[in-house]
Amino acid sequence: MSKKVLVLSASPRKNGNSEILCEQFINGARESGNDIEKIFLGDKIINYCIACDRCRRDGVCVHKDDMASILQKMINADVIVMASPVYFYTMDAQMKTLIDRTVARYTEITNKDFYLIATAADVNKAMLERTFDGFRGFMDCLPGAKEKGIIYGVGAWQRGDIKESKAMKEAYIMGKSV
């Protein structure tokens, strides 16, 4: 059965290491017959949440940016892939800003399967744990969210370093399993 897969790539650089792993995941998921959409957050305008609480009154954010359409796609998806490079032991600002901005309608992001991808220069997988903890904290707020898999993209400092890692095959296989 074909699923709607939404890939949220927070790499600030095109063809960065986390972006490369997204593509591997997409290749596997597409081969399994799924409907794939990837959003490169670096191409989008997503303003910071200003805690004005307007969304609590009517479910609409005061910002008129790209987040409303991204949030609707998250609500409509069956599967959400969240990918981020790790900076100073956590996800990058693009991904954190996206998560914060889901507040207007996060309770509508229900019963989703989540796949998580993180990349870091260090070879120690522990460096990525805070990022995965951050993703899990977000998922804990979503009704029926299920973590289906994680990819540790370690040892990737320069653009393209990840191509030499076992994470490439893992991302493809994980995508194929959707």
C-alpha atoms as an extended CHARMM CRD file, in Angstrom:
* protein
*
       178  EXT
         1         1  MET       CA              0.0000000000        0.0000000000        0.0000000000  PROA      1               0.0000000000
         2         2  SER       CA              1.4530000000        3.3450000000       -1.0690000000  PROA      2               0.0000000000
         3         3  LYS       CA              2.0470000000        5.8860000000        1.6870000000  PROA      3               0.0000000000
         4         4  LYS       CA              2.4570000000        9.6500000000        1.5950000000  PROA      4               0.0000000000
         5         5  VAL       CA              6.0100000000       10.2830000000        2.7680000000  PROA      5               0.0000000000
         6         6  LEU       CA              7.0840000000       13.8080000000        3.7060000000  PROA      6               0.0000000000
         7         7  VAL       CA             10.8290000000       14.3600000000        4.0350000000  PROA      7               0.0000000000
         8         8  LEU       CA             11.8590000000       17.4650000000        5.9720000000  PROA      8               0.0000000000
         9         9  SER       CA             15.4900000000       18.2370000000        5.2330000000  PROA      9               0.0000000000
        10        10  ALA       CA             16.9830000000       20.8680000000        7.5340000000  PROA      10              0.0000000000
        11        11  SER       CA             20.4670000000       20.9230000000        6.0790000000  PROA      11              0.0000000000
        12        12  PRO       CA             21.3840000000       24.5380000000        5.4100000000  PROA      12              0.0000000000
        13        13  ARG       CA             23.4390000000       23.4330000000        2.4150000000  PROA      13              0.0000000000
        14        14  LYS       CA             22.1780000000       21.6860000000       -0.6620000000  PROA      14              0.0000000000
        15        15  ASN       CA             23.7950000000       18.2970000000       -1.0540000000  PROA      15              0.0000000000
        16        16  GLY       CA             24.9800000000       18.3970000000        2.5500000000  PROA      16              0.0000000000
        17        17  ASN       CA             25.4290000000       15.1280000000        4.4080000000  PROA      17              0.0000000000
        18        18  SER       CA             21.9610000000       14.9410000000        5.9620000000  PROA      18              0.0000000000
        19        19  GLU       CA             20.4870000000       15.9190000000        2.5850000000  PROA      19              0.0000000000
        20        20  ILE       CA             22.4000000000       13.0600000000        0.9220000000  PROA      20              0.0000000000
        21        21  LEU       CA             20.9460000000       10.5990000000        3.4400000000  PROA      21              0.0000000000
        22        22  CYS       CA             17.4760000000       11.9800000000        2.7200000000  PROA      22              0.0000000000
        23        23  GLU       CA             17.9940000000       11.1840000000       -0.9470000000  PROA      23              0.0000000000
        24        24  GLN       CA             19.0390000000        7.6220000000       -0.1230000000  PROA      24              0.0000000000
        25        25  PHE       CA             15.9200000000        7.2030000000        2.0290000000  PROA      25              0.0000000000
        26        26  ILE       CA             13.8000000000        8.6330000000       -0.7910000000  PROA      26              0.0000000000
        27        27  ASN       CA             15.3350000000        6.2320000000       -3.3260000000  PROA      27              0.0000000000
        28        28  GLY       CA             14.3610000000        3.2540000000       -1.1850000000  PROA      28              0.0000000000
        29        29  ALA       CA             10.8880000000        4.5790000000       -0.3640000000  PROA      29              0.0000000000
        30        30  ARG       CA             10.1810000000        5.4330000000       -3.9930000000  PROA      30              0.0000000000
        31        31  GLU       CA             11.2480000000        1.9380000000       -5.1240000000  PROA      31              0.0000000000
        32        32  SER       CA              8.6740000000        0.5520000000       -2.6970000000  PROA      32              0.0000000000
        33        33  GLY       CA              5.9630000000        2.5380000000       -4.4960000000  PROA      33              0.0000000000
        34        34  ASN       CA              5.4250000000        5.3580000000       -2.0340000000  PROA      34              0.0000000000
        35        35  ASP       CA              4.4230000000        8.9370000000       -2.8450000000  PROA      35              0.0000000000
        36        36  ILE       CA              7.3500000000       11.1500000000       -1.7880000000  PROA      36              0.0000000000
        37        37  GLU       CA              7.6360000000       14.8770000000       -1.1930000000  PROA      37              0.0000000000
        38        38  LYS       CA             10.8320000000       16.4690000000        0.0910000000  PROA      38              0.0000000000
        39        39  ILE       CA             10.9410000000       19.9420000000        1.5560000000  PROA      39              0.0000000000
        40        40  PHE       CA             14.3390000000       21.5940000000        1.7710000000  PROA      40              0.0000000000
        41        41  LEU       CA             13.8150000000       23.9550000000        4.7080000000  PROA      41              0.0000000000
        42        42  GLY       CA             16.6250000000       26.2140000000        3.5060000000  PROA      42              0.0000000000
        43        43  ASP       CA             14.4190000000       27.2080000000        0.5610000000  PROA      43              0.0000000000
        44        44  LYS       CA             11.5160000000       28.1750000000        2.8160000000  PROA      44              0.0000000000
        45        45  ILE       CA             10.7270000000       31.2070000000        4.8970000000  PROA      45              0.0000000000
        46        46  ILE       CA              9.8040000000       30.0750000000        8.3980000000  PROA      46              0.0000000000
        47        47  ASN       CA              9.7070000000       32.8130000000       11.0100000000  PROA      47              0.0000000000
        48        48  TYR       CA             10.2880000000       32.1830000000       14.6940000000  PROA      48              0.0000000000
        49        49  CYS       CA              7.3360000000       31.6420000000       17.0020000000  PROA      49              0.0000000000
        50        50  ILE       CA              6.7690000000       34.8570000000       18.9670000000  PROA      50              0.0000000000
        51        51  ALA       CA              4.5030000000       33.2710000000       21.6270000000  PROA      51              0.0000000000
        52        52  CYS       CA              1.6640000000       35.6910000000       20.9110000000  PROA      52              0.0000000000
        53        53  ASP       CA             -0.9370000000       32.9090000000       21.4300000000  PROA      53              0.0000000000
        54        54  ARG       CA             -3.0380000000       34.0100000000       18.4670000000  PROA      54              0.0000000000
        55        55  CYS       CA             -2.9360000000       30.4400000000       17.1610000000  PROA      55              0.0000000000
        56        56  ARG       CA             -4.4360000000       29.1970000000       20.4200000000  PROA      56              0.0000000000
        57        57  ARG       CA             -7.5320000000       31.3020000000       19.7250000000  PROA      57              0.0000000000
        58        58  ASP       CA             -8.1790000000       30.3810000000       16.1130000000  PROA      58              0.0000000000
        59        59  GLY       CA             -5.5360000000       27.8840000000       14.9620000000  PROA      59              0.0000000000
        60        60  VAL       CA             -3.9650000000       30.4110000000       12.6130000000  PROA      60              0.0000000000
        61        61  CYS       CA             -0.4750000000       31.8100000000       13.0400000000  PROA      61              0.0000000000
        62        62  VAL       CA              0.1230000000       35.5390000000       12.7040000000  PROA      62              0.0000000000
        63        63  HSD       CA              3.1160000000       34.9110000000       10.4420000000  PROA      63              0.0000000000
        64        64  LYS       CA              2.3640000000       34.8130000000        6.7290000000  PROA      64              0.0000000000
        65        65  ASP       CA              5.2130000000       32.5840000000        5.6210000000  PROA      65              0.0000000000
        66        66  ASP       CA              5.7470000000       29.0580000000        4.2720000000  PROA      66              0.0000000000
        67        67  MET       CA              4.9610000000       27.2610000000        7.5180000000  PROA      67              0.0000000000
        68        68  ALA       CA              1.1860000000       27.0030000000        7.0570000000  PROA      68              0.0000000000
        69        69  SER       CA              1.5880000000       24.9300000000        3.8840000000  PROA      69              0.0000000000
        70        70  ILE       CA              4.3580000000       22.7870000000        5.4270000000  PROA      70              0.0000000000
        71        71  LEU       CA              2.2110000000       22.1400000000        8.4860000000  PROA      71              0.0000000000
        72        72  GLN       CA             -0.7060000000       21.0700000000        6.2980000000  PROA      72              0.0000000000
        73        73  LYS       CA              1.5930000000       18.6350000000        4.4980000000  PROA      73              0.0000000000
        74        74  MET       CA              2.7030000000       17.2220000000        7.8570000000  PROA      74              0.0000000000
        75        75  ILE       CA             -0.9370000000       16.7220000000        8.8170000000  PROA      75              0.0000000000
        76        76  ASN       CA             -1.7000000000       15.0040000000        5.4920000000  PROA      76              0.0000000000
        77        77  ALA       CA              1.3600000000       12.7170000000        5.4520000000  PROA      77              0.0000000000
        78        78  ASP       CA              1.4110000000        9.0970000000        6.5920000000  PROA      78              0.0000000000
        79        79  VAL       CA              5.1570000000        9.1400000000        7.1980000000  PROA      79              0.0000000000
        80        80  ILE       CA              7.4100000000       12.0140000000        8.2450000000  PROA      80              0.0000000000
        81        81  VAL       CA             11.1850000000       11.9400000000        7.8940000000  PROA      81              0.0000000000
        82        82  MET       CA             13.0540000000       14.5720000000        9.9000000000  PROA      82              0.0000000000
        83        83  ALA       CA             16.7020000000       15.1140000000        8.9980000000  PROA      83              0.0000000000
        84        84  SER       CA             19.1460000000       17.5450000000       10.5660000000  PROA      84              0.0000000000
        85        85  PRO       CA             22.8500000000       18.1080000000       10.8400000000  PROA      85              0.0000000000
        86        86  VAL       CA             24.0200000000       18.2820000000       14.4430000000  PROA      86              0.0000000000
        87        87  TYR       CA             25.5360000000       21.5260000000       15.6410000000  PROA      87              0.0000000000
        88        88  PHE       CA             26.7940000000       21.7240000000       19.2140000000  PROA      88              0.0000000000
        89        89  TYR       CA             25.0770000000       18.4550000000       20.1550000000  PROA      89              0.0000000000
        90        90  THR       CA             21.5960000000       19.2380000000       18.8800000000  PROA      90              0.0000000000
        91        91  MET       CA             19.4790000000       19.8100000000       15.7690000000  PROA      91              0.0000000000
        92        92  ASP       CA             20.0390000000       22.9020000000       13.6830000000  PROA      92              0.0000000000
        93        93  ALA       CA             17.9900000000       26.0950000000       13.9450000000  PROA      93              0.0000000000
        94        94  GLN       CA             15.9820000000       25.3980000000       10.7870000000  PROA      94              0.0000000000
        95        95  MET       CA             14.5310000000       22.1680000000       12.2150000000  PROA      95              0.0000000000
        96        96  LYS       CA             13.9520000000       23.5780000000       15.6980000000  PROA      96              0.0000000000
        97        97  THR       CA             12.1400000000       26.5890000000       14.2560000000  PROA      97              0.0000000000
        98        98  LEU       CA              9.9080000000       24.2800000000       12.1990000000  PROA      98              0.0000000000
        99        99  ILE       CA              9.0800000000       22.2000000000       15.2850000000  PROA      99              0.0000000000
       100       100  ASP       CA              8.2750000000       25.3030000000       17.3340000000  PROA      100             0.0000000000
       101       101  ARG       CA              5.9800000000       26.6080000000       14.6080000000  PROA      101             0.0000000000
       102       102  THR       CA              3.8240000000       23.4750000000       14.5740000000  PROA      102             0.0000000000
       103       103  VAL       CA              2.2120000000       24.7800000000       17.7840000000  PROA      103             0.0000000000
       104       104  ALA       CA             -0.7630000000       26.2070000000       15.8660000000  PROA      104             0.0000000000
       105       105  ARG       CA             -1.9860000000       22.7330000000       14.8490000000  PROA      105             0.0000000000
       106       106  TYR       CA              0.3600000000       20.1130000000       16.3200000000  PROA      106             0.0000000000
       107       107  THR       CA             -2.5200000000       18.0850000000       17.7830000000  PROA      107             0.0000000000
       108       108  GLU       CA             -3.6380000000       17.4210000000       14.1970000000  PROA      108             0.0000000000
       109       109  ILE       CA             -0.3410000000       15.6810000000       13.3570000000  PROA      109             0.0000000000
       110       110  THR       CA             -1.7830000000       12.3230000000       14.3800000000  PROA      110             0.0000000000
       111       111  ASN       CA             -0.8430000000        8.6760000000       13.8970000000  PROA      111             0.0000000000
       112       112  LYS       CA              2.3480000000        9.2980000000       11.9250000000  PROA      112             0.0000000000
       113       113  ASP       CA              5.3230000000        7.0370000000       11.4450000000  PROA      113             0.0000000000
       114       114  PHE       CA              8.5740000000        8.9420000000       11.9900000000  PROA      114             0.0000000000
       115       115  TYR       CA             12.0500000000        8.2490000000       10.6560000000  PROA      115             0.0000000000
       116       116  LEU       CA             14.8810000000       10.3460000000       12.0540000000  PROA      116             0.0000000000
       117       117  ILE       CA             18.2000000000       11.2080000000       10.4210000000  PROA      117             0.0000000000
       118       118  ALA       CA             21.0610000000       13.1150000000       12.0230000000  PROA      118             0.0000000000
       119       119  THR       CA             24.5950000000       13.7400000000       10.8040000000  PROA      119             0.0000000000
       120       120  ALA       CA             27.6790000000       14.9580000000       12.6380000000  PROA      120             0.0000000000
       121       121  ALA       CA             31.4000000000       15.3830000000       12.1130000000  PROA      121             0.0000000000
       122       122  ASP       CA             32.2500000000       13.3340000000       15.1980000000  PROA      122             0.0000000000
       123       123  VAL       CA             32.3440000000        9.5420000000       14.9170000000  PROA      123             0.0000000000
       124       124  ASN       CA             30.8070000000        9.1430000000       18.3770000000  PROA      124             0.0000000000
       125       125  LYS       CA             27.1070000000        8.2970000000       18.0590000000  PROA      125             0.0000000000
       126       126  ALA       CA             26.5000000000        9.7990000000       21.5000000000  PROA      126             0.0000000000
       127       127  MET       CA             26.9190000000       13.2260000000       19.9120000000  PROA      127             0.0000000000
       128       128  LEU       CA             23.6350000000       12.6670000000       18.0770000000  PROA      128             0.0000000000
       129       129  GLU       CA             21.5670000000       11.5390000000       21.0610000000  PROA      129             0.0000000000
       130       130  ARG       CA             20.4190000000       15.0180000000       22.0890000000  PROA      130             0.0000000000
       131       131  THR       CA             19.1200000000       15.5830000000       18.5860000000  PROA      131             0.0000000000
       132       132  PHE       CA             17.1840000000       12.3170000000       18.6800000000  PROA      132             0.0000000000
       133       133  ASP       CA             15.9490000000       13.2200000000       22.1780000000  PROA      133             0.0000000000
       134       134  GLY       CA             14.7090000000       16.5540000000       20.7720000000  PROA      134             0.0000000000
       135       135  PHE       CA             12.8720000000       14.7640000000       17.9680000000  PROA      135             0.0000000000
       136       136  ARG       CA             11.3960000000       12.3210000000       20.4800000000  PROA      136             0.0000000000
       137       137  GLY       CA             10.2600000000       15.1730000000       22.7140000000  PROA      137             0.0000000000
       138       138  PHE       CA              8.3870000000       16.6020000000       19.7420000000  PROA      138             0.0000000000
       139       139  MET       CA              6.8880000000       13.2060000000       18.8790000000  PROA      139             0.0000000000
       140       140  ASP       CA              5.7670000000       12.7290000000       22.4990000000  PROA      140             0.0000000000
       141       141  CYS       CA              3.4590000000       15.7120000000       21.9650000000  PROA      141             0.0000000000
       142       142  LEU       CA              1.8550000000       14.1990000000       18.8520000000  PROA      142             0.0000000000
       143       143  PRO       CA             -1.0550000000       11.7840000000       19.2510000000  PROA      143             0.0000000000
       144       144  GLY       CA             -0.1630000000        8.3210000000       17.9500000000  PROA      144             0.0000000000
       145       145  ALA       CA              3.3540000000        9.1850000000       16.7330000000  PROA      145             0.0000000000
       146       146  LYS       CA              5.5850000000        6.1360000000       16.2300000000  PROA      146             0.0000000000
       147       147  GLU       CA              9.3410000000        6.1330000000       15.8410000000  PROA      147             0.0000000000
       148       148  LYS       CA             10.0920000000        3.6260000000       13.1070000000  PROA      148             0.0000000000
       149       149  GLY       CA             13.8280000000        4.1160000000       12.6390000000  PROA      149             0.0000000000
       150       150  ILE       CA             16.8780000000        6.3100000000       13.1170000000  PROA      150             0.0000000000
       151       151  ILE       CA             20.0150000000        6.8640000000       11.0830000000  PROA      151             0.0000000000
       152       152  TYR       CA             23.2830000000        7.8490000000       12.7370000000  PROA      152             0.0000000000
       153       153  GLY       CA             25.3020000000        9.6790000000       10.0870000000  PROA      153             0.0000000000
       154       154  VAL       CA             28.6100000000       10.0310000000       11.9110000000  PROA      154             0.0000000000
       155       155  GLY       CA             32.0720000000       11.0300000000       10.7280000000  PROA      155             0.0000000000
       156       156  ALA       CA             30.7570000000       13.5020000000        8.1650000000  PROA      156             0.0000000000
       157       157  TRP       CA             32.4540000000       16.8860000000        8.4230000000  PROA      157             0.0000000000
       158       158  GLN       CA             32.8320000000       18.0040000000        4.8140000000  PROA      158             0.0000000000
       159       159  ARG       CA             30.0310000000       17.9310000000        2.2670000000  PROA      159             0.0000000000
       160       160  GLY       CA             29.8640000000       14.4260000000        0.8300000000  PROA      160             0.0000000000
       161       161  ASP       CA             31.7980000000       12.6540000000        3.5940000000  PROA      161             0.0000000000
       162       162  ILE       CA             28.6810000000       10.6360000000        4.4050000000  PROA      162             0.0000000000
       163       163  LYS       CA             28.9280000000        8.8230000000        1.0590000000  PROA      163             0.0000000000
       164       164  GLU       CA             31.6950000000        6.6780000000        2.5470000000  PROA      164             0.0000000000
       165       165  SER       CA             29.6230000000        5.5490000000        5.5440000000  PROA      165             0.0000000000
       166       166  LYS       CA             27.3600000000        2.6120000000        6.2410000000  PROA      166             0.0000000000
       167       167  ALA       CA             24.5820000000        5.1500000000        6.8730000000  PROA      167             0.0000000000
       168       168  MET       CA             24.0710000000        5.3650000000        3.0910000000  PROA      168             0.0000000000
       169       169  LYS       CA             22.9330000000        1.7640000000        2.8570000000  PROA      169             0.0000000000
       170       170  GLU       CA             20.9840000000        2.0360000000        6.1140000000  PROA      170             0.0000000000
       171       171  ALA       CA             19.0350000000        5.0420000000        4.8130000000  PROA      171             0.0000000000
       172       172  TYR       CA             18.1780000000        3.2630000000        1.5710000000  PROA      172             0.0000000000
       173       173  ILE       CA             17.0530000000        0.0920000000        3.3760000000  PROA      173             0.0000000000
       174       174  MET       CA             15.0260000000        2.0970000000        5.8610000000  PROA      174             0.0000000000
       175       175  GLY       CA             13.3090000000        3.9530000000        3.0350000000  PROA      175             0.0000000000
       176       176  LYS       CA             12.5800000000        0.6680000000        1.3050000000  PROA      176             0.0000000000
       177       177  SER       CA             10.8770000000       -0.5920000000        4.4790000000  PROA      177             0.0000000000
       178       178  VAL       CA              8.2730000000        2.1930000000        4.5790000000  PROA      178             0.0000000000
